Each structure stands twice: as C-alpha cells, then as structure tokens.
Amino acid sequence: MTFKNEEQILDLIRSCGQVNSDLLENEVVEFKEYRSLKALHDKRKDLSEEIAAFANHKGGTVIVGIKDGSNVKDNNWSKQLVGTELGDPIIVNDSIQGNLQPRQKLRTAYHAINSVTYLSIQVERSVNSLVSTSSGKYMIRDGRSSRPLQPHEVTTAINNLRAYDWTSQTIEDIEYQKLLDVHSISAAYADYVARKDIADDEQPSLEQFLEAIGVTSDGKVTKAGLLFLGKSEQIKALLGTYEYRFSWIKRNGTLKVNEVWDGNLWDTNIKAKKHFDDCNSSEVFTFKSKSYTCKLLDVDAFHEGFLNSLVHRDYMLEGMVSIEFDSTLMTITNPGCFFGGVSPENITNHHPRHRNKALANLMMNFNLVDRAGMGVKRMGLGSLKYGREFPTFKEANDTVEVAFSAKALIPAIFVITVESSEDFGLMELILINSLYKVGHISVSDLLKRTKHLKNSGWQEIKEIVEQQQFFELCGNNSGVYVKISKSWSNNFGISKNFKVPRTSEKYVKLYDFLNAYGEATNEDVSNLLNQSTSHTSLFLKNTEFAKRLGNGPSSKWVFHND
C-alpha cells in the first residue's frame, strides 16, 4: 500500500456520510469511533493491534471519528460522521509506537470537514520483520477484520518476508504525468536512447520507455519508478521523506559545502556527483624524476559506494543518505541494516541479494549498479591502488556506513598499479600494499589479511606469483614467504632484501605438498625432495612450520597450527 494523500483521506470520510461505513472497510481500511482523547488513549492497545495487522499484510489506514454503521438507525449515514477530539499527532504516534515491536513508520494526521475533526493513522507493510504488539501478539488483516496469526501462519509469513519487494508495488489511480518529473524523464530518455544507440525511427514512445525500464508496470507507476524519476512532492506525499546531504570540510576547518536536498534518485545522483567532482581535485607528484597527475579519490570507488547506498538502503525508514568529506576521509551513510545475510565481515565475498529488487533492476538498465555484484570489489580496487587501506564497512543504530581513506597516496604503488598494463585484482593489490618498503610477507600472514576475500588461498597465491613479475616465493624453516623480486626492490622502496637460504625451494615444495594432501610421511618427503632418508629426517626436524604425529614408520608430518 502507498500512503494516501489528504484528498484521498477526505474522500473516504465524505463517503461515510453517504453509505454504511462497514461496506467501505476492506483489507486496507478500518474505521474507529473513539470520540475523545481519553477513549483514544484507553483503546490504544486495540488500535495497535489493527496497525500491526495492517503492517503484517499490505499496510493500511485507520480513520478515527467514524461511527460503526451497525449503530446507525434508518440509514441516516451522515450520523456516522461523529469526529474525534483534536490532539497532538506526535503524541498519538508515540502512544501507538510504544505498543508495536518493532516500531513502524506511521503517518498520523488530523483532518477537518465542516469544522469536525478526524484522525488518520497510516502504516505500510513491514518488509523486514513481522510486527507484534508489545504483549507479543501477531495480528493479520483478513478481509474487513483483523485476527491473530496461527502458529503455522507465522512461519509462512516470515518466509514471505524474504521474497517481498516493496519497490515493485504500483501506485494505483494516479497517472504517471502527475507523479513523474518531466525534466528527469527527458534526461533519462535521452541517456537511454544514446547509450543503446537506438536509431531515430526506432526510438520507443515515452510510455514504452517507462515500461521498458521498470518505472511503470502495466501503465502504473511503481514505487521504484517514483523514487527514480518522481516529483519531490509526490515522493514525500506517497512514500516518505528521503533526504540527501553532501558536506565538505577543508583541511583548515572551513565548511566548503553543506547542502541538504530531497528529490528523485536521477537528480540526486547528478547533484552528488557534481559535488564529488568539485572536491576531488587533481594532484601532481613526482616519482623517479617523472611527474604524474591523479585525482585525490578514485571516481569508480565513490560511484559504487554512493549508488550502493541508494539501491540497498531501507526505504521503509525515513532518513538521510549523507556523504561527508573532511579531506582525509570520505564517509557515506544510509538508513537501514545489512540485508540478506551480508555483514561487515563477509561483504567482499557474499553473493549480493537486493532488498529493493525492482529499484535495482531499474538502475541496472542505466548501468548505475552492477549485475555481477562487483561494487565492493571496485571500492577496494579504487582504494588499494592509491596505497590506502581497504574501505571499512560498519552497521550501527539502523545505519550502514562505508568509509574511504583519502590520505596521501603512495606514489610508488600508484605508479606500479595505474601505469602498468596489468589488470590487478584485490589479492594482488593487497600483496603490493603489504610488501611496500617491507619486501616480504609470510604466506600465513597474507592468508589472514585476505581471509575476507572470495578467492584467497595458497593456490591463488601461487598463481599470482607465476603471473606477476614483481613477486617470488621463498621459504625457510619458519615458513613460506612472498617477496619482491630483486629487480623491483628499488620501485618498492626496499633497502634490505630478504635473505633466502639455499634450501628455500625445498621448503616451498614441502609447504605445497602439505597444502595439497594435508600430511606427508618421511618417504613422501624424501621422494619429493629427491634426497636420502637421513637428510630428510634432519630437514624435517628443523622445519618449524611442520610437526610430527606418531612415531616410527607410520608417523606423519602435518602443519604446525600454532
């Protein structure tokens, strides 16, 4: 259900003066009498049950100040319009919220007809969880009445939540011309036909275009479409208040930009990108007597971070998507929590699931978001190639935050990664950053640093070393390492090279064998290294990264996990 506007509410109230109000009640409309504030207060638990029932079904509207039709004599339906005492809608809202778990976004307002006051309370369908009363009762709307959910229905309702998409709902009885912004439509249409390279005589009509991209469904505007191309006042009236802010504080503390706006996502993306371009200055640096120019922040990383905040935010929560830039850190925050099993720990390798599927599909039509779920990877690539840490993700107080470092870049890393013809993945970039000025890293430490990546194991490390000219594998009795090859030491700022023993290759072979098979006998190692039994025994005895299990001929060697 979409929130009803003022005129729709007034039409419902006026209709109660002409027909039995019982006939006007349905799965999304309920009438209550409650003439006084005391009656409203005393019946707040009953009212909360109705609101919970609507929230667990399709959403709905309760109008207070309408007498039950069964209590009216002689079909004098105008007697149903009894009205209710004027109160503070905020207090009414809080009173109902206190009896709901979890709290819901309500729209509470008073209306007047012929000097008689009425109260409307509206709630949308809850898409993240079932709603109960404070006493733990789960309600559902069933036709013209509300009833408790049966135990088996609770399970079904929870399963239905996972498949529900709020943005796919259509807005009934309002033509698209009244809902959508003509300038946004024109710009989106021009972008669409240009990007698709559609010939003039094959270009779709406006209605065909809106249907093709998902702004409308069977001619009706979807909530995704209203969010994407809608008029600001219609978004606010029918969906909620969604604001956006861009703040830029310069190094000296001067507030350069602090703009707050509302509007559709098409215009919001353009405005935010302009602010970003204004603050994303070019920098000139010198590396090995050669001058280079680069932007302060990676454009693709910002694009992915901001567009992800728009497509993944929880639109059931009103609030602000904010971008804050203080010249050393850029933070993007959006209302809502992580969705579909995503967490800050697994976000780099979790298969993406969209809370707002229809909106995501619509934005994919304009290449604003990625079908392959590469957004987080691109954010990481955009940061690591500057020699900065991987973006951080955080969830707190019903918000999700991603933060990008904007500290001074490391020239050597930037030149190696940006000027090279190679395509670097996250693993390679983490390696490059880890080895800068250090020269080597143990494989065990590298695996700990990259455990959040989807493809990060010994096999991947071997493949990277084989493919990239910068890296070499070496080993000693303590472990196996990835090091910078000697010819690249100067580029990585390394003044002291890692000392490689003559037995290095043997340690690498043993490490590889244990990774492949999990264990090795003395005979296995002798054959692997092509050496005598006595040499093998001495070699294994001095190997700290392996330990022996058992004694005698049946003993085996495995990784030492300490």
C-alpha positions in Angstrom: 0.0 0.0 0.0 1.1 3.6 -0.7 0.3 6.3 1.8 -3.0 8.0 0.9 -2.8 11.8 0.4 -5.0 14.4 2.0 -7.7 14.3 -0.7 -8.0 10.6 -0.7 -8.5 10.6 3.1 -11.1 13.3 2.9 -12.9 11.4 0.1 -13.1 8.3 2.4 -14.5 10.3 5.2 -17.1 12.0 3.0 -18.2 8.6 1.6 -19.1 7.6 5.2 -21.8 10.3 5.1 -23.5 8.5 2.2 -23.1 4.7 2.7 -22.7 2.3 5.6 -19.1 2.6 6.8 -19.0 -1.2 7.2 -19.2 -1.6 3.4 -16.2 0.8 3.0 -13.9 -1.2 5.3 -11.6 -3.6 3.5 -8.2 -5.2 3.8 -6.5 -1.8 3.8 -9.1 0.5 5.5 -10.6 0.4 9.1 -12.8 2.9 10.8 -13.0 3.6 14.6 -15.2 5.9 16.7 -13.1 7.0 19.7 -14.6 10.5 20.1 -12.4 11.7 22.9 -8.6 11.7 23.5 -9.4 9.6 26.7 -11.1 7.0 24.5 -8.3 7.0 22.1 -5.8 6.5 24.9 -7.8 3.8 26.6 -8.2 1.9 23.3 -4.5 2.3 22.2 -3.8 -1.4 22.6 -6.8 -2.3 20.3 -5.6 0.4 17.9 -2.1 -1.0 17.9 -3.5 -4.5 17.0 -5.2 -3.0 13.9 -1.9 -1.3 12.9 0.1 -4.5 13.5 -2.4 -6.4 11.4 -2.1 -3.9 8.5 1.7 -3.9 8.8 1.8 -7.7 8.5 -0.5 -7.7 5.4 -0.4 -4.9 2.8 -0.3 -1.8 5.0 -3.4 0.2 5.7 -5.3 3.2 7.0 -7.2 3.6 10.3 -9.6 6.6 10.3 -10.8 7.7 13.8 -14.1 9.6 14.2 -16.4 7.3 12.2 -19.3 5.6 14.0 -20.0 1.9 13.2 -22.7 1.6 10.6 -24.5 -1.1 12.6 -25.2 1.6 15.3 -26.9 4.0 12.8 -30.7 4.0 12.5 -32.9 4.5 9.4 -29.9 4.5 7.1 -29.0 8.0 8.2 -25.4 7.6 7.3 -24.4 11.2 8.0 -24.7 10.3 11.7 -21.6 8.2 11.2 -19.5 11.4 10.9 -19.1 11.9 14.7 -15.5 13.2 14.6 -12.8 12.9 17.3 -11.2 15.3 19.7 -8.2 17.2 18.3 -4.9 16.2 19.8 -1.2 16.2 19.1 -0.4 13.8 16.3 3.1 13.3 17.6 1.8 12.1 21.0 -0.8 9.8 19.3 2.0 8.4 17.1 4.3 7.8 20.0 1.5 6.1 22.0 0.8 3.6 19.2 4.5 3.1 18.6 5.0 2.1 22.2 2.7 -0.9 21.7 4.5 -2.2 18.5 7.5 -4.4 18.2 9.5 -3.3 16.2 8.5 0.3 15.9 6.9 1.1 12.5 6.9 4.2 10.3 3.5 5.7 10.9 1.8 8.7 9.2 -0.5 10.3 11.7 -2.6 13.4 10.8 -5.8 15.3 11.7 -8.3 16.4 9.1 -11.3 18.7 9.2 -14.6 18.7 7.3 -17.3 21.2 8.2 -15.5 22.0 11.5 -15.5 18.3 12.5 -12.1 16.8 13.2 -11.0 13.3 12.1 -7.7 11.4 12.7 -5.9 9.2 10.2 -3.2 6.7 11.1 -1.4 5.0 8.2 1.2 2.3 8.1 2.9 0.5 5.2 3.6 -3.2 5.0 6.6 -4.2 7.1 9.2 -5.8 4.8 12.0 -6.6 7.3 10.2 -8.4 10.1 6.8 -9.5 11.4 5.2 -6.9 13.7 3.7 -7.8 17.1 2.0 -5.9 19.8 4.0 -5.2 23.0 2.3 -8.2 24.5 3.7 -10.5 21.8 0.6 -11.0 19.7 0.9 -11.3 16.0 -2.1 -10.0 14.0 -3.0 -10.2 10.3 -5.7 -8.4 8.3 -8.3 -10.8 6.9 -10.9 -9.1 4.7 -12.6 -6.4 6.8 -11.3 -7.5 10.1 -8.1 -8.3 12.0 -7.3 -11.6 13.7 -4.3 -13.3 15.4 -2.0 -15.3 13.3 -2.0 -19.0 13.8 1.4 -20.6 14.6 1.8 -22.2 11.2 0.9 -18.8 9.6 3.7 -17.1 11.5 6.2 -19.4 9.7 4.7 -18.8 6.3 4.6 -15.0 6.9 8.3 -15.0 7.8 9.2 -16.9 4.7 7.1 -14.5 2.6 9.1 -11.5 4.0 12.3 -12.8 2.3 10.7 -12.7 -1.1 8.8 -9.4 -0.7 9.9 -6.3 -2.7 8.4 -3.0 -1.5 9.7 -1.1 -4.6 7.8 -3.4 -7.0 4.4 -2.2 -5.7 2.4 0.0 -8.1 0.7 3.3 -7.2 -3.0 3.0 -8.1 -5.3 5.5 -9.6 -2.7 8.3 -10.3 -1.5 8.9 -13.8 2.3 8.9 -14.4 2.1 12.6 -15.7 1.1 13.7 -12.1 3.8 11.6 -10.4 6.9 11.9 -12.5 9.2 14.9 -13.1 9.2 15.9 -16.8 12.8 17.1 -16.8 14.1 13.9 -15.2 12.1 11.8 -17.7 13.5 13.8 -20.6 17.1 13.4 -19.4 16.7 9.7 -18.6 15.1 9.1 -22.0 17.9 10.9 -23.9 20.6 9.0 -22.0 18.8 5.7 -22.6 18.5 6.0 -26.4 22.0 7.4 -26.7 23.6 4.6 -24.7 21.5 1.9 -26.5 22.4 3.7 -29.8 18.7 3.5 -31.0 18.0 4.9 -34.4 15.6 7.9 -34.6 12.9 5.9 -36.4 13.1 3.0 -33.9 13.0 5.0 -30.7 10.3 4.0 -28.2 7.4 6.2 -27.2 7.6 7.7 -23.7 5.1 5.1 -22.4 7.1 2.3 -23.9 10.3 3.7 -22.4 8.9 3.9 -18.9 7.5 0.4 -19.1 10.8 -1.0 -20.5 13.0 0.3 -17.7 10.5 -0.5 -14.9 9.3 2.9 -14.0 5.8 1.7 -14.8 4.2 -1.7 -14.7 1.1 -2.1 -16.9 1.0 1.6 -17.1 1.0 2.2 -13.3 4.0 3.9 -11.7 6.0 1.6 -9.4 7.5 2.8 -6.2 10.9 2.2 -7.7 9.8 4.4 -10.6 8.6 7.1 -8.3 11.9 7.0 -6.4 13.9 7.2 -9.6 12.1 9.8 -11.6 9.3 11.1 -9.4 8.4 14.7 -8.4 9.8 15.6 -5.0 6.4 16.5 -3.5 4.9 13.2 -4.7 7.7 11.1 -3.3 7.2 12.9 0.1 3.4 12.5 0.0 3.2 8.9 -1.2 6.3 7.2 0.1 8.1 9.3 2.8 10.7 11.9 3.4 14.1 10.9 1.9 16.8 13.4 2.1 20.4 13.6 1.0 23.4 15.6 2.2 26.9 16.4 0.9 29.3 18.0 3.4 32.9 19.0 2.5 35.2 20.3 5.3 38.6 21.6 4.0 41.8 20.9 5.8 41.8 24.2 7.6 38.3 23.5 9.0 36.4 25.7 6.6 33.0 24.3 5.7 33.2 24.4 1.9 29.9 22.6 1.1 26.9 21.6 3.2 23.9 21.0 1.1 20.8 19.1 2.0 18.1 18.3 -0.6 15.3 15.9 -1.5 14.1 14.7 -4.8 14.3 11.7 -7.1 17.4 9.4 -7.5 18.1 10.5 -11.0 18.7 14.1 -10.0 20.3 13.1 -6.7 23.0 11.1 -8.5 23.8 14.0 -10.7 23.9 16.5 -7.8 26.1 14.3 -5.6 28.5 13.5 -8.5 28.9 17.3 -9.2 29.7 17.9 -5.5 32.2 15.0 -5.6 33.9 16.3 -8.8 34.2 19.7 -7.2 36.0 18.4 -4.2 38.0 15.7 -6.0 40.9 17.9 -7.0 43.8 16.8 -9.2 47.2 16.3 -7.6 50.7 16.3 -9.2 53.5 14.2 -7.8 57.0 13.1 -8.8 58.3 9.6 -8.8 61.7 8.7 -10.1 62.1 12.1 -11.7 58.9 11.8 -13.6 55.7 13.9 -13.0 52.3 12.3 -12.7 48.8 13.6 -12.2 46.0 11.9 -10.4 42.7 12.6 -8.7 42.5 12.7 -4.9 39.9 10.0 -4.8 39.0 7.2 -7.2 35.9 8.1 -9.2 34.7 4.5 -9.6 35.1 3.8 -5.8 32.8 6.8 -5.0 30.3 5.8 -7.7 30.0 2.3 -6.3 29.8 3.5 -2.7 27.1 6.1 -3.3 25.0 4.2 -5.7 25.0 1.1 -3.4 23.8 3.3 -0.6 20.8 4.4 -2.8 19.9 0.9 -4.0 20.4 -1.0 -0.8 19.0 1.5 1.8 15.8 0.6 3.7 13.1 2.8 2.2 10.7 1.8 4.9 12.8 4.1 7.2 12.7 7.8 6.5 16.0 9.5 6.9 19.1 10.8 5.1 21.8 9.4 2.9 24.8 11.5 3.8 28.2 12.0 2.3 30.9 13.6 4.5 34.3 14.5 3.2 37.0 16.0 5.5 39.9 15.9 3.1 41.3 12.7 4.8 38.2 10.5 4.9 35.0 10.2 2.9 32.1 8.5 4.7 28.8 7.5 3.1 26.0 6.6 5.4 22.5 5.3 4.6 19.4 4.3 6.7 18.8 0.6 7.3 20.8 -2.5 8.1 22.7 -5.0 6.0 20.3 -7.4 4.1 20.3 -11.0 3.0 23.0 -12.3 5.3 25.5 -9.6 4.5 27.8 -8.4 7.3 30.9 -6.2 7.5 32.9 -9.4 7.8 31.6 -11.1 4.7 30.7 -8.2 2.4 33.5 -8.8 0.0 32.6 -12.4 -0.8 28.9 -12.6 -0.1 26.6 -13.2 -3.1 24.6 -10.0 -3.4 20.8 -10.0 -2.6 18.7 -7.0 -3.2 16.2 -5.7 -0.7 14.8 -3.4 -3.4 14.8 -5.7 -6.4 12.7 -3.6 -8.7 14.7 -0.5 -8.0 18.0 -2.4 -8.5 16.8 -3.7 -11.9 15.7 -0.2 -12.9 19.1 1.2 -12.1 20.9 -1.7 -13.8 19.1 -0.5 -17.0 21.2 2.6 -16.8 24.4 0.9 -15.7 24.2 2.7 -12.3 24.6 -0.5 -10.4 26.2 -3.8 -11.4 24.5 -7.1 -12.1 27.6 -9.1 -11.1 27.9 -7.8 -7.6 31.3 -6.2 -8.2 30.6 -3.0 -6.3 32.5 -3.8 -3.2 35.4 -5.1 -5.2 35.6 -1.9 -7.2 35.6 0.1 -4.0 38.5 -1.9 -2.8 40.5 -1.7 -6.0 40.0 2.0 -6.1 41.5 2.5 -2.6 44.3 -0.1 -2.8 45.7 1.2 -6.0 46.4 4.5 -4.2 48.3 2.7 -1.4 45.4 3.2 1.0 43.6 0.7 3.2 40.6 -1.3 2.1 37.3 0.6 2.7 35.7 -0.1 6.1 32.0 -1.1 6.5 30.1 -0.6 9.7 26.5 -1.2 10.9 25.2 0.8 13.9 22.0 2.5 15.0 20.0 1.4 12.0 22.5 2.8 9.5 25.2 1.3 7.2 28.4 3.2 6.8 31.3 2.8 4.3 34.4 4.9 4.8 37.1 5.6 2.2 40.6 6.8 3.2 41.7 10.0 1.4 45.1 10.2 3.0 48.1 11.0 0.8 48.7 8.4 -1.8 51.9 6.3 -2.0 53.5 7.3 -5.4 55.3 4.0 -5.9 52.2 1.9 -5.5 50.1 4.3 -7.6 52.6 4.3 -10.5 53.0 0.5 -10.4 49.3 -0.2 -10.4 47.9 2.6 -12.6 50.7 2.9 -15.1 51.1 -0.8 -15.6 49.3 -2.6 -18.4 48.4 -5.4 -16.0 45.0 -5.8 -14.5 45.3 -6.2 -10.8 42.8 -8.0 -8.6 42.2 -7.4 -4.9 44.7 -10.1 -3.9 47.5 -8.6 -6.0 46.8 -5.1 -4.7 46.8 -6.3 -1.1 50.1 -8.0 -1.8 51.6 -4.9 -3.4 50.5 -2.8 -0.4 51.7 -5.3 2.1 55.2 -5.6 0.5 55.8 -1.8 0.1 59.0 -0.9 2.0 58.9 -4.3 3.8 59.8 -6.6 0.9 58.3 -9.9 2.2 55.3 -11.3 4.0 54.7 -14.8 5.3 52.0 -16.8 3.5 50.2 -17.4 6.8 50.0 -13.7 7.5 48.9 -13.0 3.9 46.1 -15.5 4.3 44.9 -13.8 7.5 44.8 -10.4 5.8 42.9 -11.8 2.8 40.5 -14.2 4.6 37.6 -11.9 3.8 38.2 -12.3 0.0 36.3 -14.9 -2.0 39.4 -16.3 -3.7 42.2 -16.2 -1.2 44.2 -19.4 -0.7 47.5 -21.0 -1.3 46.5 -21.9 -4.9 45.6 -18.3 -5.7 48.9 -17.1 -4.2 50.9 -19.5 -6.4 49.0 -18.4 -9.5 49.6 -14.7 -8.7 53.4 -15.3 -8.2 53.6 -17.1 -11.5 51.7 -14.3 -13.4 53.3 -11.2 -11.8 56.9 -10.2 -12.4 57.1 -8.4 -9.0 56.8 -11.5 -6.8 58.8 -14.6 -5.8 58.1 -17.5 -3.5 60.8 -18.4 -1.0 61.0 -20.4 2.2 63.0 -21.2 5.3 62.5 -23.4 8.3 59.9 -20.9 9.8 57.6 -20.8 6.8 57.0 -19.8 3.2 57.0 -16.2 2.1 56.1 -14.0 -0.9 58.9 -11.5 -1.5 59.6 -8.7 -4.0 62.0 -9.8 -6.7 65.4 -8.2 -6.5 65.0 -6.3 -9.8 61.9 -4.5 -8.4 63.3 -3.7 -4.9 64.0 0.0 -5.7 60.5 0.6 -7.0 59.0 -0.8 -3.8 61.4 1.3 -1.6 63.2 -1.7 -0.1 66.6 -1.1 1.3 67.3 -4.5 2.7 66.4 -7.7 0.8 65.0 -10.8 2.4 67.8 -13.4 3.0 66.9 -16.5 1.0 68.6 -19.8 2.2 69.9 -22.4 -0.3 67.2 -24.8 0.9 64.4 -22.3 0.1 63.0 -24.3 -2.8 62.7 -27.4 -0.6 60.6 -25.6 2.0 58.3 -24.2 -0.7 57.8 -27.8 -2.1 57.1 -29.2 1.4 54.6 -26.4 2.1 52.9 -27.0 -1.3 52.7 -30.8 -0.7 51.1 -30.3 2.8 48.6 -27.9 1.4 47.7 -30.4 -1.3 47.5 -33.6 0.8 47.3 -32.4 4.4 50.0 -34.8 5.6 53.3 -36.4 4.5 55.4 -39.4 5.5 59.2 -39.3 5.6 59.2 -41.4 2.5 56.9 -38.8 0.7 59.2 -36.0 1.6 62.3 -38.0 0.5 60.7 -38.6 -2.9 59.5 -35.0 -3.1 62.9 -33.5 -2.4 64.9 -36.3 -4.0 67.2 -36.8 -1.0 68.3 -39.5 1.3 66.3 -40.6 4.4 68.9 -39.2 6.8 68.8 -35.8 5.0 65.1 -35.8 5.1 64.9 -36.6 8.8 67.3 -33.7 9.6 65.4 -31.4 7.3 62.0 -32.2 8.9 63.5 -31.9 12.4 64.5 -28.3 11.7 61.2 -27.4 10.0 59.2 -25.2 12.4 56.0 -25.0 10.3 55.5 -28.8 10.4 55.1 -31.2 13.2 55.3 -35.0 13.5 52.3 -37.1 14.6 53.1 -40.6 15.9 56.4 -42.5 15.9 58.2 -45.0 13.8 57.4 -45.8 10.1 53.7 -44.8 10.5 54.5 -41.3 11.6 53.2 -38.4 9.5 54.1 -34.7 9.2 51.3 -32.1 9.2 51.2 -28.3 9.5 52.0 -26.8 12.9 49.0 -24.7 13.7 50.5 -22.5 16.4 
